[in-house]
């Protein structure tokens, strides 16, 4: 039985988040074992963290649209500047 497109899309976003979290862990391990230097780790971690923030934002948008009776498929990836500008 096929899953609805909304469920597939959400699972794809969650899979990407999981992969990026694993990448973060691998970068920290590479720094610890001397495979990469601090500057490389920080640059790559920064890029990963920004992309992670965008994925989490997209997931929140999709869920909010669904709860509001709107089409979750209309959610879009917002720019890094927009997502990074949010405050808790």
C-alpha positions as CSV (number, residue, x, y, z in Angstrom):
1,X,0.0,0.0,0.0
2,X,1.4,3.4,-1.0
3,X,1.8,6.2,1.5
4,X,0.3,9.6,0.9
5,X,2.7,12.1,-0.8
6,X,2.6,14.2,2.4
7,X,3.9,11.3,4.5
8,X,6.6,10.4,2.0
9,X,7.7,14.0,1.9
10,X,7.9,14.3,5.6
11,X,9.8,11.0,5.8
12,X,12.3,12.3,3.2
13,X,12.9,15.5,5.3
14,X,13.4,13.4,8.5
15,X,15.8,11.1,6.7
16,X,17.8,14.1,5.5
17,X,17.9,15.4,9.0
18,X,19.1,12.1,10.4
19,X,21.8,11.9,7.7
20,X,23.0,15.4,8.6
21,X,23.1,14.7,12.3
22,X,25.3,11.6,11.5
23,X,27.5,13.9,9.4
24,X,27.9,16.2,12.3
25,X,29.0,13.4,14.5
26,X,31.4,12.1,11.9
27,X,33.0,15.6,11.6
28,X,33.5,15.8,15.3
29,X,35.1,12.3,15.3
30,X,37.4,13.4,12.4
31,X,38.5,16.4,14.4
32,X,39.2,14.3,17.4
33,X,41.3,11.8,15.5
34,X,43.1,14.5,13.6
35,X,41.7,13.7,10.2
36,X,40.6,17.4,9.8
37,X,41.6,20.6,11.4
38,X,39.4,22.9,13.4
39,X,38.8,25.4,10.6
40,X,37.6,22.7,8.3
41,X,35.3,21.2,11.0
42,X,33.9,24.6,11.9
43,X,33.2,25.5,8.2
44,X,31.5,22.2,7.5
45,X,29.6,22.2,10.7
46,X,28.3,25.7,10.1
47,X,27.0,24.7,6.6
48,X,25.4,21.6,8.1
49,X,23.7,23.5,10.9
50,X,22.3,26.0,8.5
51,X,20.9,23.3,6.3
52,X,19.5,21.5,9.4
53,X,17.7,24.7,10.5
54,X,16.2,24.9,7.0
55,X,15.0,21.3,7.1
56,X,13.5,21.7,10.6
57,X,11.8,24.9,9.5
58,X,10.3,23.2,6.4
59,X,9.1,20.3,8.6
60,X,7.4,22.8,11.0
61,X,5.8,24.7,8.1
62,X,4.4,21.5,6.6
63,X,3.0,20.4,9.9
64,X,1.4,23.8,10.6
65,X,-0.1,23.9,7.2
66,X,-1.6,20.4,7.6
67,X,-3.0,21.3,11.0
68,X,-4.6,24.5,9.5
69,X,-6.2,22.4,6.8
70,X,-3.9,23.8,4.1
71,X,-1.8,21.8,1.7
72,X,1.6,20.9,3.3
73,X,3.0,20.6,-0.2
74,X,2.8,24.4,-0.4
75,X,5.5,24.8,2.3
76,X,8.8,26.0,0.9
77,X,12.4,26.0,2.0
78,X,13.1,29.5,3.3
79,X,16.5,31.2,2.9
80,X,19.3,30.8,5.4
81,X,19.0,34.5,6.3
82,X,15.3,34.1,7.1
83,X,15.7,30.9,9.1
84,X,18.8,32.0,11.0
85,X,17.0,35.3,11.9
86,X,14.5,33.5,14.1
87,X,14.8,33.8,17.8
88,X,13.6,31.4,20.4
